[in-house]
């Protein structure tokens, strides 16, 4: 009988588990999610000796988010429940390891450990679920499917290793949970830094000056979306600043990502805005001059102290149980990653920070706490339910409305000040893209099109979703489609072609693909209905602007443990949520034949207050006013904590005490 082997990372470390499986259960077919050259070479050798059949196959889509009952959200929630049960145990262990560290730092470290575990385990359960589906498709027993993962031991650590009859076996691939890398990586790097500082001192090399910026406190903004403007892009890193009275000299734009580096054009635009910028990562410094790249050199004494500190943590983690080892390794790595950022924030005189990092390790929050920086943020998406990215540890966090508030609170967030601001994405748009979409739909309807749909994807591949609607478009001359994609999903569909279906759809002249910088509302306001999948975020933002919205829920989320978070399902059947695109199509066609049969199709007005109680297009203004009030407090000599308290009091006075959920 045949065996399927799924390998999370096919590399040289895969040799032992693969040999064990292939010798015992051959012939086997290898599926991999990512691979190194060495790993692919290893698979080729196993094929040569006939331990595996055929070449290893790369898995393009492990989520299968557009097939019925894919279990994606429930897997994430199952992981969340298992990990949050261990939060207290994690916290007690960290308190014991770091008794002299600030309690806030210890708390954030513990949340970072839990979030990283959730991130790893979500991925593991998704891969395991894929193994079950492959077993069904190939007609083999689930006992003949093996998953190889370096984080397999976490299943046992958080008591998530179920004994269901259809669960596939999961084997550990070295190194377990990357614990040795996270334990001894900081030690090794600190030793190198110690030797470098010793060399400089022995040979009297001049150390770079470490001068802190003087003057007024500044707000750091991490680059993630760009800054084309609130009328040119669906997102903007300065969304909260655009309508405020804050001087641009109070901002620092920080480049640190591969996908948005400092180009000559960006640097020129920032100069025109009057905003300083720096590059935090030499690897992604783009066209930045050397003077703009931030570096920090510790003193000989500081480097020696770091070596001692991280060596002590590493040894403590090495000689303990597996649970403690995993926790201590992640604590060590978070603290190390926060060290350099902490020093850079101090040098820049930052006392406020907007940063994109939300999932996984909490090194950014740790950097902020350790440098007395107030971290401020808001969310860019409307969440379906708790997951690895929903726990928040900011000093100040702006939340759209009651729906997301429940998700964040249930996730175990430790935000000091939670404020209801409304959805700031409603304030952003690409006016040119909106005008083009309106004109495109008007033209289609001047022909023979009678109904138009705007399709919203998310970050996950949804080929079946697109295939259904493109086929409907080809078959039905009365249908027009607007595609508002995040980019990657539609690009994959277009490249694969869906056996010529994409080309046929384009030739109809009734398919409009909008620019990726367009906002969901730019498409929604032109179409009769907007259709979302995998996430309610895009259609929620569209509904706030008055659009009729529909959601394809392949998972049937209201029939499981996530029912309490199902905002749109609460409106009842055949209104906004459909379990498959076929029933959605039927409802749309019925509506256009006779709207009176289902007059509330796509109408979510009864729950809009839970998404955004304001709906006045002033969310960005509210956040900007808060930041301005915070800076004003700092300028009058208040400490960061006192300045935040004063700004929160002003916010409550202006927008309502009910809009301040918690304040410390």
C-alpha positions as CSV (number, residue, x, y, z in Angstrom):
1,X,0.0,0.0,0.0
2,X,1.2,3.5,-0.9
3,X,2.4,6.1,1.7
4,X,2.2,9.9,1.5
5,X,4.9,11.9,3.3
6,X,4.3,15.6,3.8
7,X,7.5,17.5,4.8
8,X,7.2,21.1,6.1
9,X,10.7,22.0,5.2
10,X,12.5,19.5,3.0
11,X,16.2,20.0,3.8
12,X,19.3,18.1,5.0
13,X,17.7,17.6,8.5
14,X,14.9,15.6,6.8
15,X,17.1,12.6,6.2
16,X,16.5,10.8,9.5
17,X,12.6,11.0,9.6
18,X,12.4,10.3,5.8
19,X,14.6,7.2,6.1
20,X,12.6,5.9,9.0
21,X,9.4,6.3,7.1
22,X,10.5,5.2,3.6
23,X,12.2,2.0,4.9
24,X,9.3,1.0,7.0
25,X,6.4,2.1,4.8
26,X,7.7,2.2,1.2
27,X,6.8,3.0,-1.5
28,X,6.2,6.6,-0.6
29,X,5.5,9.8,-2.4
30,X,7.0,13.0,-0.9
31,X,5.1,16.3,-0.8
32,X,6.9,19.4,0.5
33,X,5.9,23.0,1.3
34,X,9.4,24.5,1.0
35,X,12.7,22.9,0.2
36,X,16.4,23.6,0.0
37,X,18.7,22.3,-2.8
38,X,20.1,19.8,-0.4
39,X,16.6,18.6,0.5
40,X,15.6,18.1,-3.1
41,X,18.9,16.3,-3.7
42,X,18.1,14.0,-0.8
43,X,14.7,13.2,-2.2
44,X,16.3,12.4,-5.6
45,X,18.7,9.9,-3.9
46,X,15.8,8.2,-2.1
47,X,14.1,7.9,-5.5
48,X,17.3,6.4,-7.0
49,X,17.3,3.6,-4.4
50,X,13.6,3.2,-4.9
51,X,12.5,4.2,-1.4
52,X,10.2,6.8,-2.9
53,X,8.3,6.8,-6.1
54,X,8.4,9.8,-8.5
55,X,9.8,13.3,-7.9
56,X,8.9,15.2,-4.8
57,X,5.8,17.4,-5.3
58,X,5.6,21.0,-4.2
59,X,2.3,21.8,-2.4
60,X,1.1,25.1,-3.9
61,X,-1.9,25.6,-1.6
62,X,-2.0,24.1,1.9
63,X,-5.1,26.0,3.0
64,X,-7.7,24.8,0.5
65,X,-9.8,27.7,1.8
66,X,-12.4,27.5,-1.0
67,X,-13.5,23.9,-0.6
68,X,-16.4,22.8,1.6
69,X,-15.7,22.3,5.3
70,X,-12.0,23.1,5.0
71,X,-11.8,23.6,8.8
72,X,-9.3,26.5,8.5
73,X,-10.8,28.9,11.1
74,X,-11.7,26.0,13.4
75,X,-8.1,24.8,13.3
76,X,-6.9,28.2,14.3
77,X,-9.4,28.5,17.1
78,X,-8.6,25.0,18.4
79,X,-4.9,26.1,18.6
80,X,-5.9,29.4,20.3
81,X,-7.9,27.5,23.0
82,X,-5.1,25.1,23.6
83,X,-2.4,27.7,23.8
84,X,-4.3,30.2,26.0
85,X,-4.8,27.5,28.6
86,X,-1.0,27.4,28.9
87,X,-0.6,31.2,29.2
88,X,-0.5,31.1,33.0
89,X,2.1,28.3,33.0
90,X,4.2,30.3,30.5
91,X,4.0,33.4,32.6
92,X,5.0,31.7,35.9
93,X,8.0,30.2,34.2
94,X,9.1,33.5,32.8
95,X,8.6,35.2,36.2
96,X,10.9,32.6,37.7
97,X,13.6,33.0,35.1
98,X,13.6,36.8,35.0
99,X,12.6,37.9,38.5
100,X,14.3,41.3,38.3
101,X,12.9,42.3,34.9
102,X,10.0,44.8,34.7
103,X,6.7,43.0,35.1
104,X,5.3,44.5,31.9
105,X,8.2,43.1,29.9
106,X,7.7,39.7,31.4
107,X,4.0,39.8,30.5
108,X,4.7,40.8,26.9
109,X,7.4,38.1,26.7
110,X,4.8,35.5,27.8
111,X,2.3,36.7,25.2
112,X,5.0,36.6,22.5
113,X,5.7,32.9,23.4
114,X,2.0,32.0,23.2
115,X,1.5,33.9,19.9
116,X,4.6,32.2,18.3
117,X,3.3,28.8,19.4
118,X,-0.1,29.6,17.9
119,X,1.5,30.7,14.6
120,X,3.5,27.4,14.4
121,X,0.6,25.2,15.5
122,X,-1.9,26.8,13.1
123,X,0.4,26.0,10.3
124,X,0.9,22.5,11.5
125,X,-2.8,21.7,11.9
126,X,-3.5,23.2,8.4
127,X,-0.9,20.9,6.9
128,X,-2.3,17.9,8.9
129,X,-5.7,18.7,7.6
130,X,-4.3,18.8,4.1
131,X,-2.9,15.3,4.7
132,X,-6.4,14.0,5.5
133,X,-7.8,15.5,2.3
134,X,-5.0,14.0,0.2
135,X,-5.7,10.6,1.9
136,X,-9.4,10.9,0.9
137,X,-8.6,12.0,-2.7
138,X,-6.1,9.2,-3.3
139,X,-8.2,6.6,-1.5
140,X,-5.6,5.5,1.1
141,X,-5.9,5.2,4.8
142,X,-5.0,8.2,7.0
143,X,-2.6,5.9,8.8
144,X,-0.5,5.8,5.6
145,X,-0.1,9.6,5.6
146,X,2.8,11.0,7.6
147,X,3.6,14.7,8.3
148,X,7.2,15.7,9.2
149,X,7.6,19.0,11.1
150,X,10.1,20.6,13.3
151,X,7.4,21.9,15.6
152,X,5.6,18.6,16.0
153,X,6.4,18.4,19.8
154,X,4.3,21.4,20.4
155,X,1.2,19.2,19.9
156,X,2.1,17.3,23.0
157,X,3.3,20.4,25.0
158,X,-0.1,22.1,24.7
159,X,-2.1,18.9,24.8
160,X,-3.3,19.3,21.3
161,X,-2.2,15.8,20.1
162,X,-5.6,14.3,19.6
163,X,-6.2,10.6,19.2
164,X,-8.9,10.8,16.5
165,X,-9.0,7.8,14.2
166,X,-8.6,9.9,11.1
167,X,-5.7,12.0,12.4
168,X,-2.4,11.5,10.6
169,X,0.8,10.8,12.4
170,X,3.2,13.7,12.9
171,X,7.0,13.1,13.2
172,X,9.6,15.5,14.6
173,X,12.2,16.8,12.3
174,X,15.4,18.3,14.0
175,X,15.8,20.9,15.4
176,X,12.8,20.6,17.7
177,X,10.9,24.0,17.7
178,X,14.2,25.6,16.7
179,X,15.0,25.8,20.4
180,X,18.8,25.4,20.0
181,X,18.9,28.2,17.4
182,X,16.9,30.5,19.6
183,X,18.8,29.6,22.7
184,X,22.4,29.7,21.4
185,X,22.0,32.1,18.4
186,X,22.0,35.2,20.7
187,X,24.9,33.8,22.6
188,X,27.0,33.3,19.5
189,X,26.2,36.8,18.1
190,X,26.9,38.5,21.4
191,X,30.3,36.7,21.6
192,X,31.1,38.0,18.1
193,X,30.1,41.5,19.1
194,X,32.2,41.2,22.3
195,X,35.3,40.2,20.3
196,X,34.7,43.0,17.8
197,X,34.4,45.6,20.6
198,X,37.5,44.1,22.3
199,X,39.4,44.4,18.9
200,X,38.3,48.0,18.6
201,X,39.5,48.8,22.2
202,X,42.9,47.0,21.8
203,X,43.7,48.7,18.5
204,X,42.2,52.1,19.5
205,X,39.7,52.1,16.6
206,X,37.3,54.9,16.9
207,X,33.8,53.8,18.0
208,X,30.8,55.3,16.2
209,X,29.3,58.1,18.1
210,X,26.1,57.2,19.9
211,X,24.4,60.5,20.1
212,X,20.7,60.7,21.0
213,X,18.6,63.2,19.1
214,X,17.9,66.3,21.0
215,X,14.7,68.4,20.9
216,X,11.1,67.5,20.9
217,X,9.9,63.9,21.2
218,X,9.0,62.2,17.9
219,X,6.7,59.5,16.6
220,X,8.2,56.6,14.7
221,X,6.2,55.1,11.8
222,X,7.3,51.7,10.4
223,X,7.1,51.5,6.6
224,X,4.6,48.9,5.4
225,X,2.0,50.3,2.9
226,X,3.6,53.4,1.6
227,X,2.4,57.0,1.7
228,X,0.9,57.8,-1.7
229,X,-2.0,59.6,0.0
230,X,-5.4,58.8,1.3
231,X,-7.0,59.6,-2.1
232,X,-4.6,57.4,-4.1
233,X,-4.3,54.2,-2.1
234,X,-6.5,51.9,-0.1
235,X,-3.9,52.1,2.7
236,X,-1.5,54.8,3.8
237,X,1.1,54.7,6.6
238,X,0.4,58.3,7.5
239,X,-3.4,57.9,7.5
240,X,-3.7,59.3,11.0
241,X,-1.3,62.3,10.4
242,X,-2.8,63.6,7.1
243,X,-5.6,65.6,8.7
244,X,-3.9,66.5,11.9
245,X,-2.0,69.6,12.9
246,X,1.2,67.6,13.9
247,X,4.3,69.1,12.4
248,X,6.0,66.6,9.9
249,X,9.3,67.2,11.8
250,X,7.8,65.2,14.7
251,X,7.7,62.0,12.5
252,X,10.4,59.5,11.6
253,X,9.6,57.0,8.8
254,X,11.5,53.7,9.4
255,X,12.3,51.3,6.5
256,X,12.9,47.7,7.6
257,X,11.0,45.5,5.1
258,X,12.1,43.8,1.9
259,X,8.9,44.8,0.1
260,X,9.2,48.5,0.8
261,X,12.7,49.8,0.7
262,X,14.0,53.4,0.5
263,X,14.1,54.2,-3.2
264,X,15.2,57.6,-4.6
265,X,11.5,58.4,-5.4
266,X,10.3,57.6,-1.9
267,X,13.1,59.5,-0.2
268,X,12.4,62.5,-2.5
269,X,8.7,62.4,-1.6
270,X,9.4,62.2,2.1
271,X,11.7,65.2,1.8
272,X,8.9,67.2,0.2
273,X,6.6,66.2,3.1
274,X,9.3,67.3,5.6
275,X,9.5,63.9,7.2
276,X,12.9,62.3,8.2
277,X,13.5,58.7,7.4
278,X,16.0,56.0,8.4
279,X,16.8,52.4,7.3
280,X,16.9,49.9,10.2
281,X,18.0,46.9,8.1
282,X,21.1,47.1,6.0
283,X,19.9,44.2,4.0
284,X,16.9,46.2,2.8
285,X,18.4,49.6,2.7
286,X,17.7,50.2,-1.0
287,X,19.0,53.6,-2.2
288,X,19.5,55.0,1.3
289,X,22.8,56.8,1.8
290,X,25.1,55.3,4.4
291,X,24.3,58.2,6.8
292,X,20.6,57.1,6.8
293,X,21.3,53.5,7.9
294,X,21.0,53.1,11.7
295,X,23.7,51.0,13.4
296,X,24.4,50.6,17.0
297,X,27.6,49.4,18.7
298,X,27.6,48.3,22.3
299,X,30.4,49.1,24.7
300,X,32.8,46.3,25.7
301,X,31.1,46.2,29.1
302,X,27.6,46.0,27.6
303,X,28.7,43.2,25.3
304,X,30.2,41.2,28.1
305,X,27.0,41.6,30.2
306,X,25.0,40.4,27.2
307,X,27.1,37.3,26.7
308,X,26.7,36.4,30.4
309,X,22.9,37.1,30.3
310,X,22.1,35.1,27.2
311,X,24.6,32.3,28.2
312,X,22.8,31.9,31.5
313,X,19.4,31.7,29.7
314,X,20.8,29.2,27.2
315,X,22.2,26.9,29.8
316,X,19.0,27.1,31.9
317,X,17.0,26.2,28.8
318,X,19.3,23.4,27.8
319,X,19.1,21.5,31.0
320,X,15.3,21.5,31.6
321,X,12.1,19.9,30.3
322,X,10.9,20.4,26.7
323,X,8.1,22.9,27.7
324,X,10.5,25.1,29.6
325,X,13.1,24.8,26.9
326,X,10.8,26.1,24.2
327,X,9.6,29.0,26.4
328,X,13.1,30.1,27.5
329,X,14.4,29.9,23.9
330,X,11.7,32.2,22.6
331,X,12.1,34.6,25.6
332,X,15.8,34.8,24.8
333,X,15.3,35.4,21.2
334,X,12.6,38.1,21.8
335,X,14.9,40.0,24.2
336,X,17.8,39.8,21.9
337,X,15.8,41.1,18.9
338,X,14.5,43.9,21.0
339,X,17.9,45.1,22.2
340,X,19.1,46.9,19.0
341,X,15.7,48.4,18.3
342,X,15.6,49.7,21.9
343,X,18.9,51.6,21.4
344,X,17.8,53.0,18.0
345,X,14.5,54.3,19.4
346,X,16.4,56.1,22.2
347,X,18.9,57.6,19.7
348,X,16.0,58.9,17.6
349,X,14.2,60.4,20.7
350,X,11.1,58.4,19.9
351,X,8.4,58.4,22.5
352,X,5.6,57.1,20.2
353,X,5.5,54.2,17.7
354,X,3.2,52.9,15.0
355,X,4.5,49.5,13.8
356,X,3.0,46.8,11.5
357,X,4.2,43.8,13.5
358,X,1.3,41.9,15.0
359,X,1.7,38.2,14.8
360,X,4.3,36.0,16.5
361,X,7.1,37.3,18.7
362,X,6.7,40.5,20.6
363,X,10.2,42.0,20.1
364,X,8.8,45.3,18.9
365,X,6.6,45.8,22.0
366,X,9.5,44.8,24.2
367,X,11.7,47.4,22.4
368,X,9.1,50.0,23.1
369,X,8.7,49.1,26.7
370,X,12.4,49.0,27.4
371,X,13.0,52.4,25.8
372,X,9.9,54.1,27.4
373,X,8.1,54.4,24.0
374,X,4.3,54.4,23.8
375,X,3.2,52.0,21.1
376,X,0.0,53.1,19.4
377,X,-1.9,51.1,16.8
378,X,-5.1,50.0,15.1
379,X,-6.1,47.0,13.1
380,X,-6.2,46.8,9.3
381,X,-8.7,44.0,9.1
382,X,-12.1,42.9,10.6
383,X,-11.4,39.6,12.3
384,X,-13.5,36.5,12.0
385,X,-12.3,35.1,15.4
386,X,-9.3,34.9,17.7
387,X,-6.1,33.7,16.0
388,X,-2.3,34.1,16.4
389,X,-2.4,37.8,15.4
390,X,-5.3,39.0,17.5
391,X,-3.7,39.2,21.0
392,X,-2.5,42.8,21.4
393,X,0.0,44.3,23.9
394,X,0.1,48.0,22.8
395,X,0.0,50.9,25.2
396,X,-2.8,52.5,23.1
397,X,-5.0,50.6,20.6
398,X,-7.8,52.0,18.5
399,X,-10.6,49.5,17.7
400,X,-13.2,49.8,15.0
401,X,-16.2,48.6,17.1
402,X,-17.8,46.0,19.4
403,X,-17.2,43.1,17.1
404,X,-13.5,43.4,16.9
405,X,-13.3,44.5,20.6
406,X,-14.8,41.1,21.6
407,X,-12.2,39.3,19.4
408,X,-9.3,41.2,21.0
409,X,-10.5,40.8,24.5
410,X,-11.2,37.1,24.1
411,X,-7.7,36.7,22.6
412,X,-6.2,37.6,25.9
413,X,-5.0,41.1,24.9
414,X,-3.2,43.2,27.5
415,X,-3.6,46.6,25.9
416,X,-3.4,49.4,28.5
417,X,-5.8,51.8,26.7
418,X,-8.4,50.5,24.3
419,X,-10.3,53.2,22.4
420,X,-13.2,52.8,20.0
421,X,-12.4,54.9,16.9
422,X,-14.4,53.5,14.0
423,X,-12.9,52.1,10.8
424,X,-10.2,54.3,9.4
425,X,-10.1,52.3,6.2
426,X,-13.4,54.0,5.3
427,X,-11.4,57.2,5.1
428,X,-9.1,55.9,2.4
429,X,-9.7,55.5,-1.4
430,X,-8.2,55.6,-4.8
431,X,-10.4,58.2,-6.5
432,X,-9.1,57.4,-10.0
433,X,-9.8,53.7,-9.6
434,X,-13.3,54.4,-8.2
435,X,-14.2,56.6,-11.1
436,X,-12.9,54.0,-13.6
437,X,-14.9,51.3,-12.0
438,X,-18.1,53.3,-12.0
439,X,-17.6,54.2,-15.7
440,X,-16.8,50.6,-16.5
441,X,-20.0,49.3,-14.9
442,X,-22.1,52.1,-16.5
443,X,-20.7,51.1,-19.9
444,X,-21.4,47.4,-19.3
445,X,-25.0,48.2,-18.3
446,X,-25.4,50.3,-21.4
447,X,-24.9,47.1,-23.3
448,X,-26.7,44.0,-22.1
449,X,-25.4,43.6,-18.5
450,X,-28.2,43.7,-15.9
451,X,-26.3,42.8,-12.7
452,X,-22.8,43.4,-11.5
453,X,-20.7,41.8,-8.8
454,X,-17.5,42.9,-7.1
455,X,-15.3,40.0,-6.0
456,X,-12.9,40.4,-3.0
457,X,-10.3,37.8,-2.3
458,X,-7.9,37.7,0.7
459,X,-4.3,36.6,1.2
460,X,-5.1,32.9,0.6
461,X,-5.5,31.2,-2.8
462,X,-9.1,30.7,-3.9
463,X,-9.0,29.2,-7.4
464,X,-12.3,27.4,-7.0
465,X,-14.0,30.6,-6.0
466,X,-12.7,32.4,-9.0
467,X,-13.5,29.5,-11.3
468,X,-17.2,29.5,-10.3
469,X,-17.7,33.2,-11.0
470,X,-15.7,33.3,-14.2
471,X,-17.7,30.4,-15.5
472,X,-20.9,32.2,-14.6
473,X,-19.6,35.3,-16.4
474,X,-18.9,33.2,-19.6
475,X,-22.3,31.5,-19.5
476,X,-24.4,34.6,-18.6
477,X,-24.2,37.7,-20.8
478,X,-26.3,39.6,-18.2
479,X,-23.5,39.4,-15.6
480,X,-20.6,41.9,-15.2
481,X,-17.6,41.3,-12.8
482,X,-15.3,43.7,-11.0
483,X,-12.3,41.9,-9.4
484,X,-10.7,43.7,-6.4
485,X,-7.9,41.5,-5.5
486,X,-5.1,41.9,-3.0
487,X,-2.9,40.9,-5.9
488,X,-1.4,37.5,-5.3
489,X,-4.6,35.4,-5.5
490,X,-5.8,36.8,-8.8
491,X,-2.3,36.8,-10.2
492,X,-2.0,33.0,-9.5
493,X,-5.4,32.4,-11.1
494,X,-4.4,34.5,-14.2
495,X,-1.1,32.7,-14.5
496,X,-2.6,29.2,-14.3
497,X,-5.4,30.2,-16.6
498,X,-7.9,27.7,-15.3
499,X,-7.7,25.7,-18.5
500,X,-8.5,28.7,-20.7
501,X,-11.4,30.0,-18.6
502,X,-9.6,33.2,-17.6
503,X,-9.0,34.0,-21.3
504,X,-12.6,33.4,-22.2
505,X,-13.7,35.6,-19.3
506,X,-11.5,38.5,-20.5
507,X,-12.8,38.2,-24.1
508,X,-16.4,38.7,-22.9
509,X,-15.5,42.4,-22.3
510,X,-17.5,42.2,-19.0
511,X,-14.5,41.6,-16.7
512,X,-12.8,44.5,-15.0
513,X,-9.7,44.0,-12.9
514,X,-9.1,46.9,-10.6
515,X,-5.8,48.3,-9.5
516,X,-4.4,46.7,-6.3
517,X,-4.3,50.2,-4.8
518,X,-8.1,50.6,-5.0
519,X,-10.0,50.2,-1.8
520,X,-12.8,47.7,-1.3
521,X,-15.3,50.5,-1.4
522,X,-14.0,51.7,-4.7
523,X,-15.3,48.5,-6.2
524,X,-18.3,48.0,-4.0
525,X,-19.9,51.4,-4.7
526,X,-19.9,50.6,-8.5
527,X,-21.3,47.1,-8.2
528,X,-24.8,45.8,-7.3
529,X,-23.4,43.3,-4.8
530,X,-19.9,42.7,-3.3
531,X,-18.8,39.1,-2.6
532,X,-16.2,38.2,0.0
533,X,-14.4,34.9,0.8
534,X,-12.2,33.7,3.7
535,X,-12.4,37.1,5.5
536,X,-15.2,39.5,6.2
537,X,-12.9,42.5,6.2
538,X,-13.4,43.8,2.7
539,X,-17.1,43.4,2.7
540,X,-17.4,44.9,6.2
541,X,-15.6,48.1,5.0
542,X,-17.9,48.1,1.9
543,X,-21.0,47.7,4.0
544,X,-20.0,50.7,6.1
545,X,-20.3,52.8,2.9
546,X,-23.8,51.4,2.2
547,X,-22.9,48.6,-0.2
548,X,-24.9,45.3,-0.3
549,X,-22.5,42.5,0.6
550,X,-22.5,38.7,0.4
551,X,-20.1,36.2,1.9
552,X,-19.3,32.7,0.8
553,X,-18.7,30.7,4.0
554,X,-17.2,27.4,2.8
555,X,-16.5,26.4,6.5
556,X,-20.1,26.8,7.9
557,X,-18.7,28.8,10.8
558,X,-22.0,29.2,12.5
559,X,-22.3,25.5,13.0
560,X,-19.2,25.2,15.3
561,X,-17.4,26.8,18.2
562,X,-17.0,30.1,16.3
563,X,-20.7,30.8,16.2
564,X,-20.4,33.5,18.9
565,X,-18.2,35.6,16.5
566,X,-20.4,35.2,13.4
567,X,-21.6,38.8,12.9
568,X,-23.1,38.3,9.4
569,X,-24.6,34.9,10.1
570,X,-26.7,36.4,12.9
571,X,-28.8,38.2,10.2
572,X,-30.3,34.9,9.2
573,X,-30.2,32.6,6.2
574,X,-30.2,33.8,2.6
575,X,-29.4,37.3,3.5
576,X,-25.6,37.8,3.6
577,X,-24.0,34.4,4.2
578,X,-24.1,31.4,1.8
579,X,-22.3,28.1,2.3
580,X,-21.5,27.8,-1.4
581,X,-21.4,30.0,-4.5
582,X,-24.2,28.1,-6.2
583,X,-26.8,29.1,-3.6
584,X,-25.4,32.7,-3.7
585,X,-25.9,32.7,-7.5
586,X,-29.5,31.5,-7.1
587,X,-30.3,34.2,-4.6
588,X,-28.8,37.0,-6.8
589,X,-30.8,35.8,-9.8
590,X,-34.0,35.6,-7.8
591,X,-33.4,39.1,-6.6
592,X,-33.0,40.6,-10.0
593,X,-36.1,38.7,-11.3
594,X,-38.2,40.0,-8.4
595,X,-36.5,42.0,-5.6
596,X,-39.5,41.7,-3.4
597,X,-38.8,38.0,-2.8
598,X,-35.7,38.8,-0.8
599,X,-35.6,42.6,-0.3
600,X,-32.9,42.5,2.4
601,X,-30.4,40.5,0.3
602,X,-26.9,41.8,1.1
603,X,-28.2,44.4,3.7
604,X,-26.2,44.3,6.9
605,X,-27.5,47.6,8.4
606,X,-28.7,45.9,11.6
607,X,-25.1,45.0,12.6
608,X,-23.2,48.0,11.3
609,X,-23.1,49.5,14.8
610,X,-21.0,46.5,15.9
611,X,-18.5,47.1,13.1
612,X,-18.3,50.9,13.5
613,X,-20.5,52.9,15.8
614,X,-19.4,56.2,14.3
615,X,-19.6,55.7,10.5
616,X,-18.7,59.4,10.0
617,X,-15.4,59.1,8.1
618,X,-13.5,60.6,11.0
619,X,-11.6,57.6,12.4
620,X,-8.3,58.8,11.1
621,X,-9.0,62.3,12.5
622,X,-9.7,60.8,16.0
623,X,-6.5,58.9,16.0
624,X,-4.5,61.9,14.8
625,X,-6.1,64.2,17.5
626,X,-5.1,61.7,20.1
627,X,-1.5,61.6,19.0
628,X,-1.4,65.4,18.9
629,X,-2.8,65.5,22.4
630,X,-0.2,63.0,23.5
631,X,2.7,65.1,22.0
632,X,1.2,68.2,23.6
633,X,1.4,66.6,27.0
634,X,5.0,65.6,26.4
635,X,5.9,69.1,25.3
636,X,4.5,70.5,28.6
637,X,6.8,68.2,30.6
638,X,4.5,65.2,31.3
639,X,5.9,61.7,31.4
640,X,4.8,59.4,28.5
641,X,2.3,57.6,30.9
642,X,0.8,60.9,32.2
643,X,0.6,62.3,28.6
644,X,-1.3,59.2,27.5
645,X,-3.7,59.4,30.5
646,X,-4.4,63.1,29.7
647,X,-5.0,62.3,26.0
648,X,-7.3,59.4,26.9
649,X,-9.3,61.8,29.2
650,X,-9.7,64.3,26.3
651,X,-10.7,61.5,24.0
652,X,-13.4,60.4,26.4
653,X,-14.6,63.9,26.9
654,X,-15.0,64.6,23.2
655,X,-16.1,61.2,21.8
656,X,-17.8,59.7,24.8
657,X,-16.7,57.7,27.9
658,X,-18.3,54.6,26.4
659,X,-15.6,54.8,23.7
660,X,-12.8,54.2,26.2
661,X,-13.0,50.5,27.1
662,X,-10.1,50.3,29.5
663,X,-7.6,52.9,30.7
664,X,-4.5,52.4,32.9
